[in-house]
Amino acid sequence: MSSSKLSKHIRYLLPFLLVGLFFIVPHKAEAKRAPHVEEYINKNKQAAIDVGRKYGIFPSQILAQGGFESNWGRSSVAKNNNNFYGIKGSGAYRKYASPAECMEDFVTNFYVTKLKSYEDIIKATSPYGIGKLLYIDYAPPGDGTNAEYLTSYESIVANYDVVQYDKIAFPDGVKRHPKISEVRAGKRDNFTYEEAGKIDYSGKEVVVTDKDVKADGTTEQKVEQPNPNGGQPTENVVIQPKFTFSEDAIKGMPKKRDWEEEKLPESKKSDLALEEHRSLEKWKQESDTPIADKVTKGFRTAVSLSGIILFFYGLLIIIAYIFDRVTITEWKALPVITKNRLFAVKDKEDSTYRINAPQEGSKGITIADLCKVQFFIIGLAMCLLNGWIYTFVDVIIRGFANAQQYLSGLF
């Protein structure tokens, strides 16, 4: 095939490649998570969505707490038992057939029956701030992690992009229970119930508007059917407000923890408020780093702008070739775009990049070499725009840290 025919074929193919690039370049950077975090979330996100939707718990809660407790699925209990939460049976850690089974057991036996704050958690309209409710019951003073648990949990929710799964589980901002097997009638404390016998809920989708856990562990739920015609519910019960997903108030990153440690007995309840206050104050002090935040945001903005510039510069050259001339030697836009640094040549023997001897002035380049350069530039731009550069930097830093630790051990 002659160079002119090859040039024409490339010209016809380039528009399709440009359209493909639009779909290849993701519109949201999700590659900022470390590889082991990415693996844990991808393997377990669907199970968290299903279990969360079933029990009115945000999937971000389930993923964040399981990731923190199990070192992102790398603890021995998580690997061998599918047990991400350190749940025990009769003295030993329970073993589950699947992550979904573990998550459901954890939600039903921890959130539903043990947490005093479960009523507030199920009513929560945002995944942010739930760590405070967890902290009150789950990380009491004397545990050794009470000052760090809240910080770690909240920062995972804010920094690991798990809130997106909350929106999948509850797309319209209303927590629904997909299947109610029993609806109890009567009145208990401030929970007022419709007469269950008058309403047939079997096989119907209902909205859980209130919940109460009795002393024997059974659960009473106040439910109502959504109005099929829109507007107010048929049972005149207020539906929960829409969720909010603001990440601005959460800062900081998770701290290290001994993943296999045992929980100590809970201390006095009177100490909880004081310890919670101290933890929150410490968290605010540790997270209050405006200079570091500005530097980080500035760096990320600069990297993104660099990616955008490189991407559009690469596209500009390819588009100019598509709409300029028929043959490479008549491509007059190339010297203009490159400010007379490059001009088009027909044969590869005339390309400056294939001649060993240095040359002054403008340099000739063939269409094949130019396409290689431009697609390399576009690929680099995609790396910058997707945040993959942060992963590369993280790997390099971890490598240096491991090397330093190894050398220090030798000497």
N, C-alpha and C positions, 0 to 999 in steps of 0.2 A: 504494500500500500504506500503511495507517495505521500510526501509531507503535506501537500496541499489537501489531499483527501482526508488524511488523519486530522488536519486542522479543522476541516468542516465537520467531521464526526464529533470531535471534541466540542465544537461550538453547539451542536444540536443536543449533546448530552448535558452540558453545563446547566441549563435552566432546570432540568429535573433534579440535578444534584443540589441546586440552591433551594428548591422546594423541600427536598429531603432534609437539608440542614435545619430548616425551620422546625421540623418535628423532632430532630435529634437533640437540639439544644434545649434542655429542660428550662422551664420558666421559673422554677423555684429551686434554690440550692439546698439539697438535703444530704450532701456528702460530707458535711462538716463533722459528723459523728465518727468516732474512732471505729476501726473495722470490727472489733469484737462487740461494740455497742450496736453497730449496724446489723450484725448477724443475729444478736439476741432479739432486737426489735422486729426484724423481718420475719423471724421464725415464729414469733409469739403474738404479733399484732392482731391477727384475725381472731385468735382465741380470746384476747383481751376485749376486742370489740363485741364478740358474741356474749361473753359473760357479763361485760359491763352493761350492755343493752338489756340483758335479762333481769339484772338486779338494780338497775338505776345507779350504777357506779361508773364514773368516768374511766374509760380505758387507759387514759394517761396515768391515773392513780395506780391501776393494776400493774402496768408496765414499769412505772418509775419505782414503785415499792419493791417489786420482784427483782428488778435490775440492781437496785441498791443492796438488797438483802443477800443476793447471790453473786455479787461481783459480775453482773451481766451474764449470768448463766455459767460462770467458770468455776464456781465452788464445787467441791466434790459431791455435796448433797444434790446440787442442781444437775450435775452431769449424770450421776448414777441413779437418782431417784425421781427426776423431773420435779424436784421439790425446790421452788425458788424462794420460799418464805420460812424455811426452817421449821415446818410444822411437824410436831411429834405425835406418835401414837402412844403405845404403852412403853414409854422410856426411850424408844428408838425413833429415828426420823421416818416419817411415812414415805412410802414409795408409790408413785402414780404412773398410770399407763400413758398419760399424755400431759402436756402443759395445761391444756384446757381443763382437765380433771383437777389438777392442782389449784388452778385459779378459782374454779367454782367452789372447791372445798374451803379455800382460804376466805373467799367472800362470804360464804354462808356461815362459816364457823368463827369468823373474826369480826367482819363488819356487822353482820345482821344480829348475831346473838351476844357479842361481847362488848362492842364499842358503845359507850354511853352517848357518844357524839354521832351515832349512825343516823339518827333522825335529821340532824343538821347536814350531814354529808349527802344524804339522798335528796335533800331539798336544795343543795348548793346549785347556784346558777353559773358558776365559773370554776374551772379546775384550779385556779390560783387561789391560795389561801387555805386550801383543804389541809395542807401540811400542819397548820396550827391545830385543827381538830384532831388529826391523827396523833400529834405530839402529846396532847393532854392525856390520852388513854394509853398510848403505845410506847412512849419513851419516857417513863417516869424517872425522877431523881434516883440516883444510885445505880442506874443501868450502865453508866459510863458513856452513853451516846446521847443523852438527853440534850446537851448543848449543841450537838452537831446534826442530829437527825432532821430537825426542821429545815436547817440550812440546806442539807444535802437533798432532801426530798423536793423542796421547792425549786432549787436550782436545776435539778434534773428535768422537772416539768417545763421550766422556762427555756433551757438551753439545748434540749435533745429533741426538739420538734415532735413531741408525742401528742400534742394537743390536736393535731390534725385528725387523729383517730377518734377523738371525742366528737368531732363534727360529722364523722361518718356514722358513728353509733346513734347520734341524736341530731339528724340533719335539720330538723325544724325547731330545735331548741327545747323540746319537751321530752321528759323522761317517761317512757311508757313501759309497762310490764306486758310482755306479749301473751302470757297465758296465766290466768288466775284460776287456781283449782278450788279455792274456797274463799268466800267473802262472809265475814262475821258481822252480825247485827248487834245493836245495843249501844251503850254509852260507857266510856271509860276515861276518866280524867277530863282532858280538854278535847278528846277525840269523839266526835259525834258521827254516827253512822246511819245511813238509810236502812230501812228494813230490807235485809238481803233477800228474804223470801219473796218480795214483791217484784224483784228484778231478775231477769235471766241473763247471766253474764257468760254462760257456757259458749266456748268457741268464738267469743267476740274480743276485739281489741279494746282495752280500757286504759284509762289514765290513772296512775297511782298518785293521789293528792295528799295522802298522809299515811303514816306508818307507826305502829307501836309494837314493841317487843315485850311480851308478858314474862312473868317470873319463871314460868315453866319452859321458856325458850320458844314458844309458838309466836307467830307474828300475825297481828291484825292489820289489815290494809283498808284504807278508805279509797274507793275507786269510783269512777264515773265513766260513762260512755261519751266519746266526742260527738258533738252535734254533726251529723252527716251533711247538713246544709250550711255549715259554718256558723259563726257567731258564738253565742254563749253555749256552754255545755248543757246537755239535756237534764242533768241532775242538779244544775245550779251550783256547781263547785268551781272555784277559781283555779284555772290552770297555772302552773308555775311560769314565771317570766322567762323570756329568752335568755340563752346563755351569753356570757361575755368572754372574750378571749384576748384580753390585754396582757402583754408580756412586760410592759414598761416598769412595773413595780418590783419585779424579781431580778436580783443580781447574784453574782457569785457562782462558784462551781462546787460540785460535791467534794467532800473530804474523804480521806481514806478511813477504812474501818476494818476491824478483824471480823471477817465474814462468817467464821464458825463459832463466834463467841456465844456464851449462854446468857439468857436474860436473867437478871436478879429479881428478887421479889419486889413488888411495888411498895414505895414508901408512903408516908402520910399524905393524904389528899390535901392537907392544908399547905404543904410545901409546893404544890403544883403551880399555883399562880405566881409565886415568887420566882421559881425556876424558869417558868415560861417567860416572865418579864426579862430576866437576865439573859436568857437565850436570844430573845428578840433584839435586845439592845446590843449584844455581842454580834449578832448577825448584821444589824444595821451598820455597826462600826467597821466590820470586815468588808462589807459590800460597798461602803461609801468611798469609792475611789474615782472621783470625777475625771482626774487627769488621765488615769489609766484607761478609763472608758473612752475619753476623747481620742487618745492615741490609737486605741484599737479600732474605733469607728473610722478614724481618718485613714488608717492603713487599709481597712477593708474597702473603703470608698475608692482609694487610689488604685487598689488591685482591680476592682470592678470597672473603673473608668479605663484602665489600661486594656482590660479584656474587650471592652466595647470598642475602643479605638482600633485595636488590632483586628477585631472581627469585621468591622465595617470597611477598614482599609483593604483587607483581603477580598471582601465581596466587591468593592469598588473596581479593583483591577479585573476581576473575572467578568463582572457585568460590562465593563468598558470593552473587553475583548468580544463579548457576545454581540454587542450592538455597533461595533466600530467598522471593521472591514472584513473582507472575505478571507484574505490570506494573512499569514503572520507578518510577512514583510511589509504589508500595507497598514499595519496597526499603528496609527499615528498617535493614539491616546497614551501609549506607554511612556514615551519621553516626557509628555506633559505631566502625567501622574507622578512620575519618579524624578521630576525636575532635571531631566537630561542625564540622569545617572544610568539609565538602561535604554536600549533600543532593541527592537525585535530582529532576529535573524532566522533564516529558513532552515539551514543545515546545522546539525549539532557540532560539526567540525569548526564552525565559525563562532561558536559560543565561547565567550571569555572564560566561563566557569569550567571548560574542558581543556583550556590551554594553561600549561604550567607557568609559562613566562608571564611576569607581571605586566600589566598594561595601564597606561595613563588615560584619563578622560572617561567618556561614556563606555559602557560595557554591553556587549551583545548577549542575548539570552534567547533560547528556544522556548516554544510553547510548553514542551514537556517539562523542562526544568522550571519554568515559571509556575506551572500548575503544582509541582511538588512543593515549591516554596510557599505558595499561597495557601495550600491545604495544611501545610505545617503551621502557618501563622493562624489560620482559622482554628486548628486543633488546640494550639496554645491558648487562644482566646477563650475557647470553650472550657479549658481547664481553669482559667482565671475566673470566668463567670460562674462556674459551678462550685467554686470553693474547694476544688481538689488540691489546690496549692497548699491549703492549710493542712490537709492530710499528709502531703509530702513533707512539709516542715515538721509536723508532729512526729513522723517516722524518723526523720533525721535527728531531732532532739532526743527522742527515746533511745536511738542508737548510740549517741554520744553519752547519754546518762548510763546506759548499760555497760558501755566500754569503760567509763570512769569507775563504775562500781566494781567491775571485774578486775581492773588494774589495782584499785585500792585494796582488794582482797588478796592480791598477790604480794603486796608489799606491806 
